[in-house]
């Protein structure tokens, strides 16, 4: 099979297209013919060695955890999926080795769910990791009907999902973004505000008593702003900055969940969850996809078209 591989820690320049053996399909797994894979910041952070202290890495690695594709084979004890089924997955394994930037990937059934019929392949690939992160972040801070929720970087990969999912739960959403993304946030159901100096005052113009919960996808000054706006710091969650924990909030590292993934798929098919794909690159241009992702200016997701 064709795959993107990385033989040592480094940046996008370390990614090359190569032929690799097809993955074996263990009990409890399915083999997926990859149609598309999404690019996430964690991919290049692992590749750069930033997570070396917590992630077991076995070079050469195939990056990637997000996948959308078609089941090509099933393991000996798999009865809930059949060859030809269209699936999505957050295919994170216990070590970094065989990821989703490839024509084939083997994934445990606890990592996958049926693909939303309403989404194309690149949209479907963009749903698992970011969607699960947003969904579980809202659970961590107990977002529900009537809450006012502040989402930092609301136009980004995780933020756009958090915005929509909070609105689905009946919450009022205030989202930070650059001016060019304000109309996009309105479409997702948020009241947009510009980030940067004066953010606290701008949010208080919309919510004089502050906010009930905050989802941070930026870190740094956004954490400080949330501290001024929240009455209960246990309702702060950050996907990027451990400082949230020091202030009584929570840091978020997403867990695989086939039930949560199936719920996201259902919401997408009901028209309640939009997946915005900013750019699509062919598999062989994965390095350029990493460079664009590192700039942090995309609206929604970046995807690789594989087959």
Backbone as CSV, one residue per row, in Angstrom:
resi,resn,N_x,N_y,N_z,CA_x,CA_y,CA_z,C_x,C_y,C_z
1,UNK,0.841,-1.196,0.000,0.000,0.000,0.000,0.879,1.250,0.000
2,UNK,0.338,2.364,-0.494,1.013,3.650,-0.393,0.705,4.270,0.962
3,UNK,1.715,4.897,1.540,1.529,5.539,2.834,2.533,6.660,2.988
4,UNK,2.179,7.615,3.823,3.122,8.645,4.240,3.877,8.120,5.448
5,UNK,5.198,8.179,5.411,5.975,7.690,6.542,6.920,8.783,7.051
6,UNK,7.313,8.612,8.305,8.280,9.484,8.956,9.270,8.596,9.690
7,UNK,10.542,8.760,9.417,11.556,7.860,9.964,12.281,8.424,11.181
8,UNK,12.095,9.700,11.477,12.706,10.303,12.669,11.902,11.540,13.029
9,UNK,12.076,11.999,14.256,11.396,13.217,14.678,11.827,14.398,13.819
10,UNK,10.869,15.291,13.584,11.162,16.488,12.816,9.884,17.127,12.310
11,UNK,10.015,18.016,11.358,8.885,18.741,10.816,8.351,18.129,9.540
12,UNK,7.572,18.900,8.787,6.965,18.390,7.553,7.972,17.812,6.565
13,UNK,9.205,18.335,6.606,10.218,17.853,5.655,10.563,16.385,5.859
14,UNK,10.172,15.803,6.997,10.450,14.394,7.273,9.426,13.449,6.639
15,UNK,8.332,13.971,6.117,7.285,13.123,5.552,7.614,12.736,4.113
16,UNK,7.508,11.447,3.823,7.737,10.960,2.466,6.670,9.930,2.107
17,UNK,6.402,9.810,0.818,5.471,8.802,0.319,6.240,7.526,0.024
18,UNK,5.752,6.395,0.534,6.479,5.134,0.373,5.500,3.971,0.256
19,UNK,6.009,2.849,-0.177,5.248,1.602,-0.167,5.489,0.888,1.159
20,UNK,4.401,0.460,1.804,4.494,-0.245,3.074,3.661,-1.524,2.993
21,UNK,3.976,-2.536,3.825,3.150,-3.752,3.842,1.723,-3.434,4.281
22,UNK,0.770,-4.168,3.726,-0.612,-4.008,4.182,-0.722,-4.399,5.654
23,UNK,-1.541,-3.692,6.444,-1.693,-4.041,7.864,-2.347,-5.416,8.040
24,UNK,-1.966,-6.112,9.105,-2.666,-7.329,9.498,-3.966,-6.947,10.207
25,UNK,-4.940,-7.840,10.185,-6.236,-7.565,10.797,-6.423,-8.506,11.975
26,UNK,-6.222,-8.005,13.169,-6.314,-8.817,14.378,-7.768,-9.028,14.786
27,UNK,-8.033,-9.989,15.665,-9.379,-10.097,16.231,-9.808,-8.771,16.841
28,UNK,-11.070,-8.428,16.646,-11.592,-7.171,17.159,-11.356,-5.992,16.244
29,UNK,-10.706,-6.222,15.093,-10.384,-5.132,14.187,-11.081,-5.287,12.833
30,UNK,-11.139,-4.163,12.120,-11.526,-4.178,10.710,-10.410,-3.517,9.908
31,UNK,-10.282,-3.927,8.667,-9.345,-3.287,7.749,-10.138,-2.279,6.929
32,UNK,-9.679,-1.024,6.929,-10.398,0.049,6.252,-9.612,0.504,5.031
33,UNK,-10.275,0.508,3.880,-9.728,1.135,2.678,-9.964,2.638,2.845
34,UNK,-8.900,3.402,3.041,-9.016,4.805,3.416,-9.417,5.655,2.206
35,UNK,-10.507,6.378,2.369,-10.923,7.351,1.363,-10.360,8.740,1.675
36,UNK,-10.338,9.084,2.954,-9.809,10.384,3.365,-9.329,10.292,4.804
37,UNK,-8.362,11.129,5.122,-7.860,11.255,6.490,-7.790,12.738,6.813
38,UNK,-8.017,13.086,8.077,-7.920,14.485,8.472,-6.565,14.757,9.095
39,UNK,-6.123,16.001,8.968,-4.880,16.461,9.580,-5.228,17.232,10.845
40,UNK,-4.616,16.848,11.958,-4.851,17.497,13.242,-3.523,17.974,13.824
41,UNK,-3.545,19.025,14.653,-2.298,19.498,15.262,-1.523,18.419,16.003
42,UNK,-2.240,17.464,16.603,-1.540,16.408,17.340,-0.647,15.580,16.412
43,UNK,-0.991,15.497,15.133,-0.188,14.710,14.192,1.227,15.265,14.099
44,UNK,1.326,16.578,13.821,2.678,17.141,13.670,3.361,17.378,15.013
45,UNK,2.593,17.483,16.089,3.221,17.594,17.414,3.887,16.270,17.806
46,UNK,3.216,15.156,17.502,3.856,13.854,17.718,5.085,13.729,16.835
47,UNK,4.941,14.131,15.563,6.051,14.035,14.621,7.261,14.848,15.021
48,UNK,7.020,15.955,15.727,8.122,16.805,16.169,8.753,16.324,17.467
49,UNK,8.134,15.314,18.109,8.672,14.784,19.352,8.151,15.459,20.594
50,UNK,7.147,16.344,20.447,6.641,17.085,21.600,5.944,16.190,22.621
51,UNK,5.466,15.033,22.180,4.747,14.137,23.093,5.566,12.890,23.418
52,UNK,6.873,12.981,23.238,7.733,11.809,23.422,7.657,11.237,24.835
53,UNK,7.412,12.062,25.828,7.375,11.584,27.211,6.124,10.784,27.530
54,UNK,5.086,10.912,26.714,3.843,10.189,27.021,3.407,9.215,25.934
55,UNK,3.951,9.327,24.724,3.525,8.462,23.632,4.670,7.538,23.210
56,UNK,4.378,6.245,23.135,5.345,5.275,22.620,5.349,5.365,21.093
57,UNK,6.507,5.682,20.526,6.627,5.865,19.077,7.574,4.822,18.514
58,UNK,7.132,4.121,17.462,7.936,3.079,16.837,8.182,3.456,15.375
59,UNK,9.366,4.017,15.122,9.708,4.435,13.762,10.042,3.238,12.887
60,UNK,9.754,3.347,11.557,9.093,4.467,10.899,7.593,4.473,11.214
61,UNK,7.033,5.668,11.344,5.614,5.777,11.669,4.825,6.244,10.455
62,UNK,3.561,5.873,10.451,2.569,6.455,9.548,1.717,7.369,10.417
63,UNK,1.710,8.681,10.185,0.936,9.580,11.042,-0.565,9.417,10.823
64,UNK,-1.331,10.082,11.694,-2.767,10.220,11.487,-3.636,9.344,12.354
65,UNK,-4.709,9.947,12.880,-5.679,9.217,13.704,-7.102,9.271,13.136
66,UNK,-7.406,10.270,12.316,-8.760,10.420,11.763,-8.873,9.687,10.432
67,UNK,-9.996,8.984,10.242,-10.153,8.216,9.004,-11.619,8.125,8.603
68,UNK,-11.836,8.094,7.297,-13.127,7.739,6.716,-12.850,6.803,5.554
69,UNK,-13.582,5.693,5.506,-13.319,4.742,4.435,-14.294,3.591,4.423
70,UNK,-13.915,2.546,3.702,-14.776,1.395,3.468,-14.132,0.139,4.054
71,UNK,-14.926,-0.641,4.784,-14.413,-1.869,5.383,-14.028,-2.851,4.272
72,UNK,-12.773,-3.303,4.304,-12.265,-4.228,3.290,-12.144,-5.652,3.820
73,UNK,-11.963,-5.803,5.123,-11.879,-7.124,5.753,-12.208,-6.962,7.223
74,UNK,-12.637,-8.069,7.870,-12.978,-8.021,9.290,-12.206,-9.099,10.041
75,UNK,-11.933,-8.837,11.320,-11.250,-9.799,12.160,-12.120,-11.003,12.481
76,UNK,-11.502,-12.010,13.061,-12.177,-13.294,13.287,-13.429,-13.181,14.132
77,UNK,-13.461,-12.251,15.088,-14.589,-12.163,16.009,-15.471,-10.944,15.759
78,UNK,-15.365,-10.335,14.589,-16.132,-9.124,14.288,-17.398,-9.495,13.527
79,UNK,-18.529,-9.178,14.125,-19.821,-9.499,13.519,-20.687,-8.269,13.272
80,UNK,-20.306,-7.116,13.843,-21.137,-5.928,13.716,-20.778,-5.064,12.517
81,UNK,-19.708,-5.423,11.781,-19.372,-4.738,10.534,-19.127,-5.772,9.451
82,UNK,-19.438,-5.380,8.220,-19.245,-6.271,7.081,-18.420,-5.568,6.011
83,UNK,-17.830,-6.367,5.143,-17.097,-5.818,4.011,-18.036,-4.926,3.200
84,UNK,-17.570,-3.729,2.880,-18.380,-2.777,2.128,-19.020,-1.698,2.972
85,UNK,-19.043,-1.875,4.303,-19.612,-0.849,5.181,-18.761,0.414,5.132
86,UNK,-19.425,1.560,5.121,-18.739,2.841,5.155,-18.636,3.303,6.603
87,UNK,-17.428,3.644,7.054,-17.191,3.934,8.464,-16.317,5.181,8.627
88,UNK,-16.360,5.721,9.840,-15.420,6.751,10.264,-14.758,6.261,11.544
89,UNK,-13.594,6.810,11.854,-12.929,6.350,13.062,-11.917,7.338,13.607
90,UNK,-11.788,7.309,14.921,-10.682,7.963,15.624,-9.726,6.829,15.956
91,UNK,-8.877,6.511,14.993,-8.116,5.257,15.012,-6.811,5.391,15.792
92,UNK,-6.902,5.892,17.006,-5.735,6.025,17.878,-5.405,4.690,18.521
93,UNK,-4.169,4.266,18.356,-3.741,3.003,18.946,-2.928,3.275,20.219
94,UNK,-2.532,2.222,20.896,-1.805,2.371,22.154,-0.374,2.837,21.944
95,UNK,0.097,2.802,20.710,1.415,3.323,20.377,1.321,3.955,18.991
96,UNK,2.269,4.799,18.653,2.272,5.474,17.353,3.100,4.645,16.390
97,UNK,2.433,4.108,15.380,3.128,3.304,14.387,2.382,3.344,13.054
98,UNK,1.234,2.679,13.005,0.468,2.583,11.765,-0.773,3.457,11.850
99,UNK,-0.667,4.664,11.268,-1.767,5.612,11.311,-2.588,5.624,10.035
100,UNK,-3.284,6.732,9.823,-4.314,6.791,8.789,-3.887,7.497,7.510
101,UNK,-2.657,8.029,7.449,-2.179,8.633,6.209,-1.709,7.510,5.282
102,UNK,-2.614,6.659,4.891,-2.264,5.459,4.120,-3.489,4.962,3.374
103,UNK,-3.263,4.057,2.433,-4.390,3.512,1.676,-5.193,2.509,2.493
104,UNK,-4.557,1.902,3.494,-5.233,0.930,4.355,-4.839,1.185,5.804
105,UNK,-5.795,0.968,6.718,-5.496,1.035,8.142,-6.374,0.016,8.866
106,UNK,-5.800,-0.662,9.838,-6.566,-1.572,10.685,-6.977,-0.823,11.944
107,UNK,-8.244,-0.960,12.343,-8.747,-0.242,13.513,-9.657,-1.140,14.327
108,UNK,-9.526,-1.065,15.643,-10.410,-1.798,16.534,-11.835,-1.267,16.392
109,UNK,-12.816,-2.147,16.517,-14.203,-1.725,16.340,-14.641,-0.706,17.392
110,UNK,-13.940,-0.662,18.537,-14.313,0.335,19.554,-13.890,1.744,19.160
111,UNK,-13.187,1.880,18.035,-12.713,3.173,17.571,-13.515,3.729,16.402
112,UNK,-14.489,2.990,15.901,-15.165,3.378,14.666,-16.675,3.446,14.861
113,UNK,-17.343,4.024,13.872,-18.803,4.114,13.840,-19.223,4.240,12.380
114,UNK,-20.511,4.021,12.081,-20.969,4.197,10.702,-20.746,5.627,10.213
115,UNK,-20.338,5.766,8.965,-20.138,7.080,8.368,-21.479,7.790,8.199
116,UNK,-21.539,9.100,8.504,-22.768,9.849,8.208,-23.028,9.864,6.704
117,UNK,-24.220,9.463,6.311,-24.539,9.400,4.882,-24.552,10.779,4.242
118,UNK,-24.800,11.815,5.042,-24.931,13.164,4.507,-23.601,13.841,4.226
119,UNK,-22.495,13.272,4.687,-21.184,13.892,4.530,-20.378,13.222,3.432
120,UNK,-19.586,14.020,2.715,-18.674,13.410,1.759,-17.477,12.848,2.525
121,UNK,-16.545,12.230,1.804,-15.461,11.519,2.482,-14.557,12.456,3.281
122,UNK,-14.224,13.618,2.707,-13.325,14.512,3.437,-14.022,15.126,4.644
123,UNK,-15.293,15.449,4.522,-16.036,15.946,5.688,-16.101,14.879,6.775
124,UNK,-16.397,13.654,6.364,-16.508,12.568,7.347,-15.198,12.333,8.075
125,UNK,-14.076,12.448,7.349,-12.768,12.248,7.983,-12.470,13.337,9.002
126,UNK,-13.038,14.520,8.811,-12.795,15.626,9.719,-13.610,15.596,10.989
127,UNK,-14.526,14.645,11.100,-15.435,14.622,12.247,-14.871,13.972,13.510
128,UNK,-14.171,12.827,13.445,-13.925,12.061,14.676,-13.141,12.769,15.776
129,UNK,-11.875,13.090,15.562,-11.061,13.604,16.664,-11.575,14.951,17.176
130,UNK,-11.767,15.897,16.273,-12.212,17.219,16.701,-13.633,17.174,17.248
131,UNK,-14.499,16.394,16.603,-15.877,16.290,17.086,-15.956,15.655,18.465
132,UNK,-15.211,14.578,18.663,-15.199,13.924,19.971,-14.605,14.840,21.037
133,UNK,-13.546,15.580,20.693,-12.947,16.501,21.649,-13.958,17.541,22.100
134,UNK,-14.685,18.118,21.145,-15.693,19.120,21.477,-16.827,18.511,22.310
135,UNK,-17.313,17.366,21.898,-18.438,16.707,22.581,-18.071,16.382,24.029
136,UNK,-16.893,15.813,24.217,-16.476,15.417,25.564,-16.078,16.624,26.410
137,UNK,-15.590,17.689,25.775,-15.285,18.919,26.507,-16.563,19.520,27.087
138,UNK,-17.625,19.546,26.305,-18.902,20.075,26.798,-19.441,19.226,27.940
139,UNK,-19.233,17.913,27.857,-19.620,17.040,28.973,-18.837,17.390,30.238
140,UNK,-17.533,17.651,30.078,-16.680,17.937,31.241,-17.148,19.176,31.998
141,UNK,-17.675,20.170,31.273,-18.103,21.408,31.930,-19.622,21.503,32.029
142,UNK,-20.288,20.363,31.807,-21.710,20.200,32.117,-22.595,21.206,31.381
143,UNK,-22.343,21.407,30.111,-23.121,22.366,29.328,-24.499,21.804,29.024
144,UNK,-25.515,22.627,29.287,-26.883,22.199,29.038,-27.786,23.366,28.713
145,UNK,-29.070,23.102,28.698,-30.101,24.083,28.365,-29.966,25.345,29.218
146,UNK,-29.945,26.500,28.546,-29.952,27.773,29.248,-28.595,28.315,29.640
147,UNK,-27.532,27.538,29.477,-26.187,28.019,29.810,-25.704,29.032,28.766
148,UNK,-24.844,29.934,29.215,-24.107,30.795,28.304,-22.672,30.282,28.267
149,UNK,-22.216,29.918,27.077,-20.922,29.265,26.915,-20.011,30.130,26.053
150,UNK,-18.793,30.340,26.536,-17.782,31.049,25.765,-16.853,30.028,25.111
151,UNK,-16.734,30.077,23.785,-15.851,29.184,23.045,-14.733,30.009,22.432
152,UNK,-13.505,29.755,22.859,-12.340,30.454,22.314,-11.869,29.741,21.050
153,UNK,-11.576,30.510,19.994,-11.217,29.965,18.671,-12.372,29.155,18.113
154,UNK,-13.532,29.782,18.095,-14.764,29.086,17.735,-14.861,28.726,16.263
155,UNK,-14.001,29.282,15.423,-14.024,28.941,13.999,-13.036,27.846,13.643
156,UNK,-12.238,27.387,14.612,-11.250,26.351,14.352,-11.852,24.966,14.334
157,UNK,-10.978,23.962,14.222,-11.454,22.581,14.098,-12.321,22.138,15.248
158,UNK,-11.814,22.230,16.485,-12.587,21.830,17.665,-13.638,22.874,17.998
159,UNK,-13.257,24.157,17.903,-14.172,25.223,18.287,-15.458,25.243,17.489
160,UNK,-15.380,24.982,16.189,-16.590,24.984,15.357,-17.548,23.879,15.783
161,UNK,-17.005,22.720,16.175,-17.861,21.649,16.676,-18.436,22.007,18.044
162,UNK,-17.605,22.566,18.931,-18.095,22.936,20.260,-19.218,23.961,20.154
163,UNK,-19.081,24.903,19.240,-20.115,25.922,19.031,-21.444,25.282,18.650
164,UNK,-21.405,24.390,17.667,-22.642,23.771,17.193,-23.248,22.834,18.232
165,UNK,-22.393,22.052,18.882,-22.901,21.080,19.845,-23.483,21.761,21.076
166,UNK,-22.885,22.881,21.497,-23.452,23.630,22.621,-24.818,24.187,22.244
167,UNK,-24.942,24.682,21.011,-26.235,25.195,20.554,-27.285,24.087,20.498
168,UNK,-26.870,22.892,20.058,-27.790,21.749,20.027,-28.308,21.430,21.427
169,UNK,-27.456,21.634,22.442,-27.852,21.361,23.823,-28.722,22.464,24.422
170,UNK,-28.975,23.506,23.649,-29.823,24.584,24.135,-29.077,25.703,24.821
171,UNK,-27.770,25.775,24.636,-26.969,26.825,25.254,-26.856,28.031,24.329
172,UNK,-26.612,29.177,24.943,-26.260,30.387,24.215,-24.739,30.371,24.048
173,UNK,-24.251,30.611,22.831,-22.825,30.506,22.557,-22.269,31.855,22.147
174,UNK,-21.203,32.267,22.831,-20.417,33.426,22.433,-19.071,32.881,21.967
175,UNK,-18.692,33.195,20.737,-17.480,32.601,20.166,-16.466,33.643,19.751
176,UNK,-15.196,33.412,20.084,-14.139,34.332,19.661,-13.577,33.903,18.316
177,UNK,-13.283,34.889,17.489,-12.706,34.628,16.162,-12.267,35.938,15.561
178,UNK,-11.473,35.858,14.500,-11.128,37.064,13.755,-12.364,37.582,13.029
179,UNK,-12.337,38.845,12.666,-13.491,39.491,12.042,-13.964,38.724,10.801
180,UNK,-13.033,38.195,10.030,-13.410,37.523,8.778,-14.238,36.268,9.006
181,UNK,-14.209,35.736,10.235,-14.963,34.517,10.535,-16.261,34.762,11.291
182,UNK,-16.646,36.030,11.473,-17.842,36.314,12.273,-19.125,35.820,11.611
183,UNK,-19.243,36.010,10.311,-20.445,35.507,9.630,-20.509,33.987,9.699
184,UNK,-19.359,33.347,9.579,-19.299,31.887,9.708,-19.811,31.452,11.074
185,UNK,-19.403,32.140,12.142,-19.863,31.779,13.485,-21.352,32.010,13.649
186,UNK,-21.866,33.071,13.067,-23.313,33.308,13.142,-24.074,32.153,12.505
187,UNK,-23.543,31.651,11.396,-24.195,30.511,10.734,-24.192,29.266,11.618
188,UNK,-23.148,29.129,12.445,-23.058,27.966,13.337,-23.895,28.125,14.600
189,UNK,-24.423,29.331,14.822,-25.279,29.539,15.988,-24.643,30.316,17.115
190,UNK,-23.523,31.006,16.852,-22.817,31.750,17.904,-22.968,33.252,17.709
191,UNK,-22.757,33.974,18.797,-22.613,35.422,18.754,-21.109,35.704,18.751
192,UNK,-20.589,36.234,17.659,-19.129,36.366,17.549,-18.585,37.596,18.256
193,UNK,-17.374,37.465,18.789,-16.606,38.587,19.312,-15.168,38.419,18.834
194,UNK,-14.476,39.538,18.637,-13.077,39.482,18.228,-12.201,39.154,19.425
195,UNK,-11.158,38.357,19.187,-10.236,38.046,20.276,-9.222,39.166,20.426
196,UNK,-8.369,39.049,21.432,-7.339,40.053,21.645,-7.692,41.012,22.770
197,UNK,-6.935,42.082,22.855,-7.103,43.054,23.929,-8.541,43.567,23.989
198,UNK,-9.092,43.614,25.195,-10.465,44.066,25.373,-11.510,42.970,25.261
199,UNK,-11.063,41.716,25.168,-12.010,40.610,25.000,-13.010,40.538,26.151
200,UNK,-12.529,40.651,27.386,-13.429,40.536,28.540,-14.536,41.577,28.453
201,UNK,-14.189,42.798,28.113,-15.190,43.862,28.017,-16.182,43.586,26.887
202,UNK,-15.694,43.078,25.775,-16.598,42.782,24.656,-17.571,41.668,25.011
203,UNK,-17.090,40.654,25.736,-17.992,39.575,26.148,-19.016,40.104,27.139
204,UNK,-18.587,40.967,28.055,-19.530,41.494,29.054,-20.586,42.409,28.427
205,UNK,-20.298,42.974,27.277,-21.331,43.742,26.571,-22.482,42.837,26.153
206,UNK,-22.146,41.582,25.852,-23.179,40.612,25.467,-23.742,39.871,26.669
207,UNK,-22.893,39.628,27.670,-23.291,38.858,28.859,-22.761,39.588,30.091
208,UNK,-23.495,40.591,30.596,-23.003,41.420,31.702,-22.620,40.633,32.953
209,UNK,-23.276,39.511,33.193,-22.985,38.708,34.381,-21.915,37.647,34.134
210,UNK,-21.280,37.693,32.985,-20.272,36.694,32.654,-20.884,35.469,32.006
211,UNK,-20.125,34.382,31.978,-20.574,33.159,31.306,-20.610,31.995,32.291
212,UNK,-21.391,30.978,31.936,-21.531,29.803,32.805,-20.419,28.788,32.591
213,UNK,-19.907,28.704,31.353,-18.874,27.714,31.030,-18.004,28.263,29.915
214,UNK,-16.771,27.746,29.836,-15.856,28.192,28.793,-15.083,27.003,28.242
215,UNK,-14.986,26.944,26.916,-14.197,25.933,26.223,-13.045,26.654,25.529
216,UNK,-11.823,26.359,25.956,-10.645,27.053,25.443,-9.879,26.173,24.465
217,UNK,-9.654,26.706,23.255,-8.858,26.003,22.250,-7.641,26.825,21.850
218,UNK,-7.250,27.769,22.698,-6.149,28.669,22.383,-5.074,28.650,23.464
219,UNK,-5.480,28.772,24.725,-4.537,28.847,25.831,-4.075,30.268,26.091
220,UNK,-3.175,30.415,27.070,-2.580,31.707,27.356,-3.590,32.731,27.831
221,UNK,-3.696,33.865,27.101,-4.567,34.963,27.504,-6.039,34.565,27.517
222,UNK,-6.394,33.572,26.723,-7.788,33.114,26.727,-8.162,32.490,28.067
223,UNK,-7.213,31.807,28.681,-7.441,31.251,30.015,-7.664,32.383,31.017
224,UNK,-6.855,33.420,30.929,-6.993,34.558,31.835,-8.343,35.249,31.656
225,UNK,-8.771,35.406,30.409,-10.068,36.020,30.152,-11.199,35.169,30.729
226,UNK,-11.091,33.869,30.558,-12.122,32.973,31.095,-12.204,33.097,32.615
227,UNK,-11.054,33.250,33.240,-11.021,33.381,34.701,-11.819,34.596,35.161
228,UNK,-11.751,35.689,34.401,-12.485,36.900,34.771,-13.980,36.783,34.502
229,UNK,-14.348,35.918,33.587,-15.750,35.849,33.155,-16.552,34.734,33.823
230,UNK,-15.865,33.749,34.369,-16.538,32.603,34.983,-16.745,32.810,36.480
231,UNK,-17.880,32.361,36.974,-18.115,32.351,38.413,-17.642,31.044,39.041
232,UNK,-17.680,29.974,38.266,-17.297,28.641,38.749,-16.176,28.121,37.859
233,UNK,-14.946,28.137,38.375,-13.801,27.752,37.558,-13.793,26.265,37.205
234,UNK,-14.586,25.445,37.881,-14.675,24.035,37.508,-15.347,23.859,36.149
235,UNK,-15.923,24.963,35.621,-16.592,24.875,34.326,-15.735,25.489,33.207
236,UNK,-14.424,25.460,33.425,-13.453,25.814,32.387,-12.760,24.552,31.915
237,UNK,-12.709,24.347,30.605,-11.963,23.226,30.045,-11.105,23.738,28.907
238,UNK,-9.853,23.292,28.861,-8.946,23.677,27.792,-8.450,22.443,27.062
239,UNK,-8.441,22.532,25.755,-7.923,21.434,24.939,-6.429,21.575,24.690
240,UNK,-5.807,22.636,25.248,-4.432,22.929,24.865,-3.547,23.400,26.007
241,UNK,-4.121,23.952,27.077,-3.313,24.616,28.101,-3.557,24.011,29.479
242,UNK,-2.567,23.335,30.078,-2.733,22.737,31.400,-2.947,23.761,32.510
243,UNK,-2.746,25.032,32.214,-2.995,26.069,33.217,-4.434,26.033,33.703
244,UNK,-5.345,25.547,32.864,-6.751,25.448,33.274,-6.897,24.610,34.536
245,UNK,-6.114,23.545,34.644,-6.174,22.688,35.829,-5.691,23.431,37.071
246,UNK,-4.648,24.236,36.924,-4.112,24.987,38.060,-5.148,25.954,38.617
247,UNK,-6.073,26.397,37.778,-7.095,27.359,38.200,-8.391,26.682,38.628
248,UNK,-8.392,25.343,38.677,-9.589,24.618,39.107,-10.419,24.060,37.981
249,UNK,-9.958,24.273,36.735,-10.679,23.732,35.596,-10.131,22.380,35.173
250,UNK,-10.283,22.057,33.890,-9.870,20.745,33.396,-9.115,20.888,32.085
251,UNK,-8.157,19.982,31.875,-7.516,19.829,30.569,-8.184,18.659,29.860
252,UNK,-8.312,18.784,28.538,-9.047,17.774,27.783,-8.137,17.005,26.846
253,UNK,-8.100,15.684,27.017,-7.471,14.780,26.048,-8.550,13.780,25.675
254,UNK,-8.905,13.757,24.408,-10.073,13.004,23.964,-9.888,11.503,24.135
255,UNK,-10.983,10.821,24.469,-10.999,9.365,24.562,-11.778,8.768,23.394
256,UNK,-11.313,7.650,22.843,-12.119,6.966,21.834,-13.457,6.537,22.429
257,UNK,-14.522,6.690,21.676,-15.840,6.243,22.124,-16.714,6.004,20.908
258,UNK,-17.025,4.754,20.655,-17.878,4.461,19.503,-19.282,5.021,19.700
259,UNK,-19.764,5.080,20.971,-21.096,5.636,21.240,-21.128,7.128,20.950
260,UNK,-20.118,7.859,21.431,-20.068,9.296,21.168,-19.917,9.568,19.674
261,UNK,-19.104,8.758,19.001,-18.894,8.942,17.572,-20.183,8.672,16.797
262,UNK,-20.920,7.663,17.199,-22.202,7.369,16.555,-23.195,8.515,16.762
263,UNK,-23.161,9.143,17.945,-24.037,10.284,18.201,-23.675,11.471,17.310
264,UNK,-22.394,11.725,17.125,-21.972,12.785,16.218,-22.427,12.493,14.786
265,UNK,-22.313,11.238,14.389,-22.763,10.839,13.058,-24.258,11.089,12.899
266,UNK,-25.025,10.753,13.931,-26.475,10.967,13.889,-26.813,12.452,13.769
267,UNK,-26.141,13.283,14.552,-26.401,14.720,14.509,-26.064,15.297,13.134
268,UNK,-24.992,14.800,12.520,-24.641,15.265,11.178,-25.731,14.910,10.180
269,UNK,-26.242,13.683,10.266,-27.283,13.256,9.328,-28.611,13.959,9.573
270,UNK,-28.817,14.468,10.777,-30.027,15.230,11.075,-29.883,16.700,10.722
271,UNK,-28.732,17.076,10.165,-28.502,18.456,9.772,-28.188,19.388,10.918
272,UNK,-27.810,18.848,12.070,-27.531,19.664,13.248,-26.037,19.899,13.458
273,UNK,-25.217,19.267,12.633,-23.773,19.367,12.807,-23.120,19.480,11.440
274,UNK,-22.506,20.618,11.190,-21.825,20.886,9.927,-20.331,20.617,10.091
275,UNK,-19.730,20.011,9.075,-18.278,19.800,9.073,-17.698,20.658,7.956
276,UNK,-16.998,21.713,8.358,-16.413,22.610,7.365,-14.980,22.180,7.064
277,UNK,-14.720,21.852,5.828,-13.372,21.478,5.385,-12.787,22.661,4.637
278,UNK,-11.727,23.234,5.189,-11.114,24.419,4.619,-10.308,24.090,3.371
279,UNK,-9.456,23.043,3.463,-8.614,22.673,2.328,-8.439,21.168,2.271
280,UNK,-8.289,20.651,1.055,-8.059,19.228,0.819,-6.782,19.078,0.003
281,UNK,-5.896,18.195,0.468,-4.645,17.908,-0.227,-4.620,16.441,-0.632
282,UNK,-3.984,16.095,-1.750,-3.770,14.675,-2.046,-2.789,14.090,-1.039
283,UNK,-2.823,12.778,-0.874,-1.986,12.112,0.118,-0.521,12.504,-0.018
284,UNK,-0.025,12.584,-1.247,1.399,12.852,-1.444,1.806,14.268,-1.030
285,UNK,0.838,15.126,-0.755,1.136,16.491,-0.302,0.872,16.658,1.193
286,UNK,1.021,15.585,1.942,0.793,15.643,3.394,1.703,16.657,4.074
287,UNK,2.938,16.790,3.598,3.861,17.749,4.209,3.326,19.168,4.108
288,UNK,2.777,19.523,2.956,2.205,20.858,2.790,0.965,21.029,3.665
289,UNK,0.181,19.965,3.808,-0.984,20.011,4.701,-0.561,20.296,6.138
290,UNK,0.555,19.689,6.560,1.093,19.968,7.898,1.487,21.437,8.016
291,UNK,2.157,21.970,7.010,2.606,23.367,7.069,1.413,24.309,7.209
292,UNK,0.374,24.060,6.459,-0.827,24.903,6.533,-1.483,24.767,7.904
293,UNK,-1.554,23.550,8.411,-2.153,23.332,9.724,-1.364,24.039,10.822
294,UNK,-0.051,24.056,10.694,0.796,24.703,11.691,0.588,26.213,11.735
295,UNK,0.135,26.803,10.632,-0.106,28.248,10.608,-1.280,28.630,11.502
296,UNK,-2.230,27.705,11.714,-3.328,27.940,12.635,-4.351,28.951,12.169
297,UNK,-4.482,29.139,10.873,-5.417,30.154,10.375,-6.573,29.552,9.582
298,UNK,-6.721,28.260,9.614,-7.759,27.616,8.818,-9.122,27.734,9.500
299,UNK,-10.152,27.726,8.702,-11.532,27.720,9.178,-12.044,26.288,9.071
300,UNK,-12.130,25.596,10.202,-12.559,24.210,10.172,-11.368,23.276,9.977
301,UNK,-11.529,22.284,9.105,-10.589,21.163,9.013,-9.751,21.179,7.743
302,UNK,-8.618,20.477,7.820,-7.776,20.174,6.665,-7.816,18.657,6.468
303,UNK,-7.978,18.219,5.231,-8.116,16.788,4.955,-7.162,16.349,3.861
304,UNK,-6.847,15.034,3.887,-6.088,14.391,2.825,-7.028,13.480,2.049
305,UNK,-7.045,13.614,0.735,-7.798,12.695,-0.117,-6.881,11.538,-0.474
306,UNK,-7.312,10.325,-0.153,-6.423,9.160,-0.284,-6.796,8.296,-1.476
307,UNK,-8.045,7.908,-1.597,-8.442,7.036,-2.706,-9.884,7.261,-3.094
